[in-house]
Amino acid sequence: MPATDQITIRRAINGDESALRALWTQHAPRIDALVRRLVGDPDQAADVAQEVWIQIFRALPTYRGDSQFSTWAHRIAVNRTLNALRSLRRHGKAEVELEEDTSIVEHDGERSMLAQTIDEAVQQLSPGARTVFVLHDVEGYTHEEIAAELGITAGGSKSQLFKARAKLRRLLAPLMDESPAKDGPHDVASLS
Amino acid sequence: MSHLSPERIAALTDEAPTPVEAAHLGECAACTAEFAAQRKLARLAAAAQPVAGPPLSSFNALLPRLAAEGLVVRPDRGAVMRRWSLRVAAGLALVLGGGVVGRMTADTGLPVLPKGNGAGGGTTVAASAPGTQFTSPDDAVQALNVSQKTYENAAAYLAAQDTSAHFIGLSETTYRTRLQALDQMAAITRAALYQAPQDPMLNQAYLATQSARATTLRQINQAMPAAKRLGSY
């Protein structure tokens, strides 16, 4: 981590407003992107993002510098966002529970429509499928990490992911089919 | 074998196919195309850029909560103003003190500042004595106004009469140094007045600084060779 980051973080821990603002300015775009993808609803995402940043700043004194600050903050953001989603669902403000039952991926099929971007398509997934897909395929979490975060099994995470991918494939049909040549050869040997 | 399910093809992005599945993919164009699409989807997801849109959070909106939880130490605006005022007052005291000391030590035979409650030209000084207790803000502001006027009168008198520079070595350079300090003080008080335009002490300090600056300019003019003196400022 650059020395300037360490100094900024030290000042932020001491309550320096400009240092806190600098951390927010530097990392908010990536945190926002994560929260947007996981939460979906823009209004709820804004509320969750505020909570995420409060939590990041609360936890600053526990940051030891073992990893990049962005990685550390990202992990807190995932955790806080998932907690917020659980809370929203408990209060009936979100669509469905995060369950291992993969049938929930298909619950909103009747209002599915073709998407032009992967983010548009992701927003049409159920919250559980969306969470697993974003964490695994976008953020690079392992199934074991996702299982720990969501309180499900790794097998349940995989099942959700594969259903989510299948649905995204349908939603993004125009995008997926427009330039097959770019995908290169699809011989069996390349499958493993 | 029948076609692979969409979910199974999606899984093959991460997992190796069974021999039967591999054999099927080797001969089924539809499933191979689906598999290619899934691989493309995986690449798109991995390369996904942050979603465009306005910021979800605002640091200014976070500030009240951060302050409430003691996570941010916000400067006490009153304390800041008091510090500014003290700095300005200290600067003015330095300038005034320097002027008075200069007059006292010059021993030029020229009129010196009268002691006690009188000022040059018979001007009555109505400024309050140190330690005076005021009963209202208006009283205090009035006292400041009187003191300010007295200071200006005294500064103008000194500027008109003072030739001590020739005797105690106050050179044009010294006056310019003072002018530079006064310019800084004026800039500081001006900036503070943008934050607190109604603050009477800052207003007084600003006016006093400007007055001292005008006096100093006159003194610089006096210290300059006659050929270089300016008629006005």
Interface residues (C-beta under 8 A of the other chain):
Chain A: N14 G15 D16 E17 L20 R21 W24 T25 A28 P29 R30 D32 A33 V35 R36 R37 P42 A45 A46 V48 A49 Q50 V52 W53 I54 F57 R58 L60 I118 D119 F133 D137 V138 G140 K158 S159 L161 F162 K163 R165 A166 L168 R169 R170 L172 L175 M176 D177 P180 K182 D183 H186 D187 V188 L191 S192
Chain B: S5 P6 E7 R8 I9 A10 A11 L12 T13 D14 A16 P17 A22 A23 L25 G26 T32 A33 E34 F35 A36 A37 Q38 R39 K40 L41 A42 L44 A45 A46 A48 Q49 P50 V51 G53 P55 L56 S57 F59 A61 L62 L63 R65 L66 E69 G70 L71 V72 V73 R74
